[in-house]
Protein backbone atom coordinates (compact mmCIF):
# COMPACT_ATOMS: atom_id res chain seq x y z
CA UNK A 1 0.00 0.00 0.00
CA UNK A 2 1.42 3.39 -1.01
CA UNK A 3 1.32 5.88 1.88
CA UNK A 4 -0.62 9.08 1.31
CA UNK A 5 1.83 11.22 3.26
CA UNK A 6 5.53 11.07 4.05
CA UNK A 7 7.81 13.48 5.89
CA UNK A 8 11.52 14.27 5.68
CA UNK A 9 13.56 16.03 8.34
CA UNK A 10 16.29 18.51 7.45
CA UNK A 11 17.41 18.95 11.05
CA UNK A 12 21.08 19.79 11.57
CA UNK A 13 21.93 16.15 12.31
CA UNK A 14 20.59 14.80 9.00
CA UNK A 15 22.44 13.98 5.77
CA UNK A 16 21.12 17.15 4.16
CA UNK A 17 20.19 20.01 6.44
CA UNK A 18 18.96 23.56 6.70
CA UNK A 19 19.22 23.73 10.50
CA UNK A 20 15.51 23.37 11.18
CA UNK A 21 13.08 22.36 8.47
CA UNK A 22 11.48 19.50 6.64
CA UNK A 23 9.41 18.42 3.67
CA UNK A 24 5.95 16.91 3.33
CA UNK A 25 5.32 14.54 0.44
CA UNK A 26 1.65 14.30 -0.62
CA UNK A 27 0.55 11.39 -2.83
CA UNK A 28 -3.15 12.30 -3.00
CA UNK A 29 -3.69 15.15 -5.50
CA UNK A 30 -6.86 16.28 -3.71
CA UNK A 31 -4.82 16.95 -0.54
CA UNK A 32 -2.14 19.11 -2.12
CA UNK A 33 -4.10 22.36 -2.05
CA UNK A 34 -4.90 21.96 1.62
CA UNK A 35 -1.24 21.22 2.38
CA UNK A 36 -0.42 24.65 0.96
CA UNK A 37 -3.11 26.22 3.16
CA UNK A 38 -1.66 24.59 6.27
CA UNK A 39 1.83 25.73 5.28
CA UNK A 40 0.69 29.32 4.69
CA UNK A 41 -0.65 29.96 8.20
CA UNK A 42 -4.06 28.55 7.27
CA UNK A 43 -4.60 30.99 4.42
CA UNK A 44 -5.21 30.45 0.71
CA UNK A 45 -2.35 32.77 -0.26
CA UNK A 46 -1.07 30.12 -2.70
CA UNK A 47 -4.15 30.78 -4.87
CA UNK A 48 -3.16 34.46 -5.06
CA UNK A 49 0.40 33.54 -6.04
CA UNK A 50 -1.04 31.25 -8.74
CA UNK A 51 -3.24 34.06 -10.07
CA UNK A 52 -6.49 32.32 -9.14
CA UNK A 53 -7.58 34.98 -6.61
CA UNK A 54 -6.80 38.64 -6.05
CA UNK A 55 -6.89 38.46 -2.25
CA UNK A 56 -6.24 35.70 0.21
CA UNK A 57 -8.26 34.72 3.26
CA UNK A 58 -8.00 32.63 6.39
CA UNK A 59 -9.55 29.30 5.38
CA UNK A 60 -8.11 26.50 7.53
CA UNK A 61 -5.86 25.51 10.39
CA UNK A 62 -2.18 26.24 9.89
CA UNK A 63 1.03 27.77 11.11
CA UNK A 64 4.17 29.44 9.79
CA UNK A 65 5.77 26.47 8.06
CA UNK A 66 7.48 28.38 5.24
CA UNK A 67 11.25 27.99 4.95
CA UNK A 68 13.33 31.17 4.80
CA UNK A 69 14.84 31.78 1.36
CA UNK A 70 18.45 31.60 2.57
CA UNK A 71 17.79 28.26 4.30
CA UNK A 72 16.05 26.94 1.20
CA UNK A 73 19.06 27.95 -0.92
CA UNK A 74 21.43 26.16 1.45
CA UNK A 75 19.22 23.08 1.32
CA UNK A 76 18.91 23.12 -2.48
CA UNK A 77 22.68 23.05 -2.93
CA UNK A 78 22.85 19.90 -0.81
CA UNK A 79 19.91 18.22 -2.54
CA UNK A 80 21.66 18.75 -5.87
CA UNK A 81 24.71 16.96 -4.42
CA UNK A 82 22.89 14.34 -2.36
CA UNK A 83 24.46 11.36 -4.16
CA UNK A 84 27.95 12.68 -3.46
CA UNK A 85 27.03 13.35 0.17
CA UNK A 86 25.73 9.81 0.66
CA UNK A 87 28.83 8.38 -1.04
CA UNK A 88 31.17 10.37 1.21
CA UNK A 89 29.26 9.23 4.26
CA UNK A 90 29.53 5.69 2.92
CA UNK A 91 33.29 5.99 3.32
CA UNK A 92 32.74 6.51 7.04
CA UNK A 93 30.39 3.53 7.25
CA UNK A 94 32.94 1.30 5.55
CA UNK A 95 35.80 2.49 7.76
CA UNK A 96 33.81 1.77 10.91
CA UNK A 97 32.74 -1.65 9.70
CA UNK A 98 36.32 -2.66 8.84
CA UNK A 99 37.77 -1.85 12.25
CA UNK A 100 34.78 -3.09 14.26
CA UNK A 101 34.12 -6.44 12.57
CA UNK A 102 36.88 -8.30 14.51
CA UNK A 103 35.34 -7.16 17.79
CA UNK A 104 31.92 -8.32 16.63
CA UNK A 105 33.30 -11.72 15.64
CA UNK A 106 34.84 -12.02 19.11
CA UNK A 107 31.40 -11.42 20.64
CA UNK A 108 32.27 -8.10 22.25
CA UNK A 109 29.86 -5.90 20.28
CA UNK A 110 27.07 -6.08 17.71
CA UNK A 111 26.96 -4.05 14.49
CA UNK A 112 24.07 -3.10 12.21
CA UNK A 113 23.42 -5.55 9.37
CA UNK A 114 20.83 -4.18 6.95
CA UNK A 115 19.17 -6.73 4.64
CA UNK A 116 20.94 -7.19 1.30
CA UNK A 117 18.11 -5.59 -0.68
CA UNK A 118 18.13 -2.39 1.42
CA UNK A 119 19.89 0.73 0.09
CA UNK A 120 21.51 2.45 3.07
CA UNK A 121 21.72 6.25 3.17
CA UNK A 122 24.67 6.21 5.61
CA UNK A 123 22.93 8.46 8.09
CA UNK A 124 24.47 6.98 11.23
CA UNK A 125 26.46 4.07 12.63
CA UNK A 126 25.84 2.41 15.97
CA UNK A 127 27.48 -0.22 18.16
CA UNK A 128 25.73 -2.38 20.75
CA UNK A 129 28.03 -3.42 23.61
CA UNK A 130 27.91 -6.71 25.45
CA UNK A 131 27.15 -5.11 28.82
CA UNK A 132 26.18 -1.56 29.92
CA UNK A 133 29.37 -1.16 31.96
CA UNK A 134 31.49 -1.54 28.84
CA UNK A 135 29.48 1.11 27.05
CA UNK A 136 30.17 3.51 29.90
CA UNK A 137 33.86 2.64 29.87
CA UNK A 138 34.08 3.04 26.09
CA UNK A 139 32.50 6.51 26.14
CA UNK A 140 34.80 7.64 28.93
CA UNK A 141 38.03 6.35 27.37
CA UNK A 142 37.12 7.69 23.94
CA UNK A 143 36.39 11.12 25.38
CA UNK A 144 39.96 11.21 26.71
CA UNK A 145 41.06 11.04 23.07
CA UNK A 146 38.74 13.96 22.20
CA UNK A 147 36.42 11.74 20.19
CA UNK A 148 32.78 12.23 21.08
CA UNK A 149 30.56 9.20 20.68
CA UNK A 150 27.19 9.47 22.37
CA UNK A 151 24.27 7.50 23.72
CA UNK A 152 22.05 6.35 20.88
CA UNK A 153 18.67 7.18 22.35
CA UNK A 154 16.59 7.21 25.49
CA UNK A 155 13.34 5.24 25.30
CA UNK A 156 10.25 7.42 25.20
CA UNK A 157 8.14 5.11 27.33
CA UNK A 158 10.50 5.40 30.31
CA UNK A 159 11.18 9.13 29.93
CA UNK A 160 9.65 11.48 32.53
CA UNK A 161 6.74 12.29 30.21
CA UNK A 162 6.30 8.67 29.22
CA UNK A 163 6.09 7.61 32.84
CA UNK A 164 3.69 10.46 33.62
CA UNK A 165 1.37 8.93 31.01
CA UNK A 166 1.35 5.63 32.87
CA UNK A 167 4.22 3.74 31.26
CA UNK A 168 6.88 1.88 33.22
CA UNK A 169 10.47 1.00 32.19
CA UNK A 170 9.73 -2.70 32.60
CA UNK A 171 6.93 -2.49 30.03
CA UNK A 172 9.48 -2.82 27.22
CA UNK A 173 12.43 -4.83 28.59
CA UNK A 174 14.15 -5.38 25.22
CA UNK A 175 14.02 -1.66 24.48
CA UNK A 176 15.44 -0.83 27.90
CA UNK A 177 18.22 -3.38 27.49
CA UNK A 178 19.31 -2.09 24.09
CA UNK A 179 19.13 1.52 25.26
CA UNK A 180 21.60 0.69 28.03
CA UNK A 181 24.16 -0.79 25.60
CA UNK A 182 23.94 1.21 22.36
CA UNK A 183 26.37 3.92 21.23
CA UNK A 184 26.25 6.12 18.14
CA UNK A 185 29.67 6.83 16.70
CA UNK A 186 30.75 10.24 15.35
CA UNK A 187 29.10 10.74 11.96
CA UNK A 188 29.06 13.86 9.79
CA UNK A 189 29.86 14.32 6.12
CA UNK A 190 33.14 16.24 6.47
CA UNK A 191 34.55 13.50 8.68
CA UNK A 192 35.13 11.51 5.48
CA UNK A 193 37.76 14.02 4.34
CA UNK A 194 39.21 15.25 7.63
CA UNK A 195 39.71 13.39 10.90
CA UNK A 196 38.41 9.95 9.93
CA UNK A 197 41.73 8.16 10.35
CA UNK A 198 42.25 9.62 13.83
CA UNK A 199 38.66 8.77 14.77
CA UNK A 200 38.76 5.12 13.71
CA UNK A 201 42.23 4.60 15.18
CA UNK A 202 41.06 6.03 18.49
CA UNK A 203 38.04 3.74 18.51
CA UNK A 204 40.16 0.71 17.66
CA UNK A 205 42.73 1.54 20.35
CA UNK A 206 40.00 2.02 22.94
CA UNK A 207 38.28 -1.26 22.14
CA UNK A 208 41.61 -3.09 22.04
CA UNK A 209 42.40 -1.85 25.54
CA UNK A 210 39.01 -3.08 26.74
CA UNK A 211 39.01 -6.44 24.98
CA UNK A 212 42.64 -7.44 25.01
CA UNK A 213 42.14 -10.79 23.26
CA UNK A 214 41.06 -9.16 19.96
C-alpha positions as CSV (number, residue, x, y, z in Angstrom):
1,X,0.0,0.0,0.0
2,X,1.4,3.4,-1.0
3,X,1.3,5.9,1.9
4,X,-0.6,9.1,1.3
5,X,1.8,11.2,3.3
6,X,5.5,11.1,4.1
7,X,7.8,13.5,5.9
8,X,11.5,14.3,5.7
9,X,13.6,16.0,8.3
10,X,16.3,18.5,7.4
11,X,17.4,19.0,11.0
12,X,21.1,19.8,11.6
13,X,21.9,16.1,12.3
14,X,20.6,14.8,9.0
15,X,22.4,14.0,5.8
16,X,21.1,17.1,4.2
17,X,20.2,20.0,6.4
18,X,19.0,23.6,6.7
19,X,19.2,23.7,10.5
20,X,15.5,23.4,11.2
21,X,13.1,22.4,8.5
22,X,11.5,19.5,6.6
23,X,9.4,18.4,3.7
24,X,6.0,16.9,3.3
25,X,5.3,14.5,0.4
26,X,1.7,14.3,-0.6
27,X,0.5,11.4,-2.8
28,X,-3.1,12.3,-3.0
29,X,-3.7,15.2,-5.5
30,X,-6.9,16.3,-3.7
31,X,-4.8,17.0,-0.5
32,X,-2.1,19.1,-2.1
33,X,-4.1,22.4,-2.1
34,X,-4.9,22.0,1.6
35,X,-1.2,21.2,2.4
36,X,-0.4,24.7,1.0
37,X,-3.1,26.2,3.2
38,X,-1.7,24.6,6.3
39,X,1.8,25.7,5.3
40,X,0.7,29.3,4.7
41,X,-0.7,30.0,8.2
42,X,-4.1,28.6,7.3
43,X,-4.6,31.0,4.4
44,X,-5.2,30.4,0.7
45,X,-2.3,32.8,-0.3
46,X,-1.1,30.1,-2.7
47,X,-4.1,30.8,-4.9
48,X,-3.2,34.5,-5.1
49,X,0.4,33.5,-6.0
50,X,-1.0,31.2,-8.7
51,X,-3.2,34.1,-10.1
52,X,-6.5,32.3,-9.1
53,X,-7.6,35.0,-6.6
54,X,-6.8,38.6,-6.1
55,X,-6.9,38.5,-2.2
56,X,-6.2,35.7,0.2
57,X,-8.3,34.7,3.3
58,X,-8.0,32.6,6.4
59,X,-9.6,29.3,5.4
60,X,-8.1,26.5,7.5
61,X,-5.9,25.5,10.4
62,X,-2.2,26.2,9.9
63,X,1.0,27.8,11.1
64,X,4.2,29.4,9.8
65,X,5.8,26.5,8.1
66,X,7.5,28.4,5.2
67,X,11.2,28.0,4.9
68,X,13.3,31.2,4.8
69,X,14.8,31.8,1.4
70,X,18.4,31.6,2.6
71,X,17.8,28.3,4.3
72,X,16.1,26.9,1.2
73,X,19.1,28.0,-0.9
74,X,21.4,26.2,1.4
75,X,19.2,23.1,1.3
76,X,18.9,23.1,-2.5
77,X,22.7,23.0,-2.9
78,X,22.9,19.9,-0.8
79,X,19.9,18.2,-2.5
80,X,21.7,18.8,-5.9
81,X,24.7,17.0,-4.4
82,X,22.9,14.3,-2.4
83,X,24.5,11.4,-4.2
84,X,28.0,12.7,-3.5
85,X,27.0,13.3,0.2
86,X,25.7,9.8,0.7
87,X,28.8,8.4,-1.0
88,X,31.2,10.4,1.2
89,X,29.3,9.2,4.3
90,X,29.5,5.7,2.9
91,X,33.3,6.0,3.3
92,X,32.7,6.5,7.0
93,X,30.4,3.5,7.3
94,X,32.9,1.3,5.5
95,X,35.8,2.5,7.8
96,X,33.8,1.8,10.9
97,X,32.7,-1.6,9.7
98,X,36.3,-2.7,8.8
99,X,37.8,-1.8,12.3
100,X,34.8,-3.1,14.3
101,X,34.1,-6.4,12.6
102,X,36.9,-8.3,14.5
103,X,35.3,-7.2,17.8
104,X,31.9,-8.3,16.6
105,X,33.3,-11.7,15.6
106,X,34.8,-12.0,19.1
107,X,31.4,-11.4,20.6
108,X,32.3,-8.1,22.2
109,X,29.9,-5.9,20.3
110,X,27.1,-6.1,17.7
111,X,27.0,-4.0,14.5
112,X,24.1,-3.1,12.2
113,X,23.4,-5.5,9.4
114,X,20.8,-4.2,6.9
115,X,19.2,-6.7,4.6
116,X,20.9,-7.2,1.3
117,X,18.1,-5.6,-0.7
118,X,18.1,-2.4,1.4
119,X,19.9,0.7,0.1
120,X,21.5,2.4,3.1
121,X,21.7,6.2,3.2
122,X,24.7,6.2,5.6
123,X,22.9,8.5,8.1
124,X,24.5,7.0,11.2
125,X,26.5,4.1,12.6
126,X,25.8,2.4,16.0
127,X,27.5,-0.2,18.2
128,X,25.7,-2.4,20.7
129,X,28.0,-3.4,23.6
130,X,27.9,-6.7,25.4
131,X,27.1,-5.1,28.8
132,X,26.2,-1.6,29.9
133,X,29.4,-1.2,32.0
134,X,31.5,-1.5,28.8
135,X,29.5,1.1,27.0
136,X,30.2,3.5,29.9
137,X,33.9,2.6,29.9
138,X,34.1,3.0,26.1
139,X,32.5,6.5,26.1
140,X,34.8,7.6,28.9
141,X,38.0,6.3,27.4
142,X,37.1,7.7,23.9
143,X,36.4,11.1,25.4
144,X,40.0,11.2,26.7
145,X,41.1,11.0,23.1
146,X,38.7,14.0,22.2
147,X,36.4,11.7,20.2
148,X,32.8,12.2,21.1
149,X,30.6,9.2,20.7
150,X,27.2,9.5,22.4
151,X,24.3,7.5,23.7
152,X,22.1,6.3,20.9
153,X,18.7,7.2,22.3
154,X,16.6,7.2,25.5
155,X,13.3,5.2,25.3
156,X,10.3,7.4,25.2
157,X,8.1,5.1,27.3
158,X,10.5,5.4,30.3
159,X,11.2,9.1,29.9
160,X,9.6,11.5,32.5
161,X,6.7,12.3,30.2
162,X,6.3,8.7,29.2
163,X,6.1,7.6,32.8
164,X,3.7,10.5,33.6
165,X,1.4,8.9,31.0
166,X,1.3,5.6,32.9
167,X,4.2,3.7,31.3
168,X,6.9,1.9,33.2
169,X,10.5,1.0,32.2
170,X,9.7,-2.7,32.6
171,X,6.9,-2.5,30.0
172,X,9.5,-2.8,27.2
173,X,12.4,-4.8,28.6
174,X,14.2,-5.4,25.2
175,X,14.0,-1.7,24.5
176,X,15.4,-0.8,27.9
177,X,18.2,-3.4,27.5
178,X,19.3,-2.1,24.1
179,X,19.1,1.5,25.3
180,X,21.6,0.7,28.0
181,X,24.2,-0.8,25.6
182,X,23.9,1.2,22.4
183,X,26.4,3.9,21.2
184,X,26.3,6.1,18.1
185,X,29.7,6.8,16.7
186,X,30.7,10.2,15.3
187,X,29.1,10.7,12.0
188,X,29.1,13.9,9.8
189,X,29.9,14.3,6.1
190,X,33.1,16.2,6.5
191,X,34.5,13.5,8.7
192,X,35.1,11.5,5.5
193,X,37.8,14.0,4.3
194,X,39.2,15.2,7.6
195,X,39.7,13.4,10.9
196,X,38.4,9.9,9.9
197,X,41.7,8.2,10.4
198,X,42.2,9.6,13.8
199,X,38.7,8.8,14.8
200,X,38.8,5.1,13.7
201,X,42.2,4.6,15.2
202,X,41.1,6.0,18.5
203,X,38.0,3.7,18.5
204,X,40.2,0.7,17.7
205,X,42.7,1.5,20.3
206,X,40.0,2.0,22.9
207,X,38.3,-1.3,22.1
208,X,41.6,-3.1,22.0
209,X,42.4,-1.8,25.5
210,X,39.0,-3.1,26.7
211,X,39.0,-6.4,25.0
212,X,42.6,-7.4,25.0
213,X,42.1,-10.8,23.3
214,X,41.1,-9.2,20.0
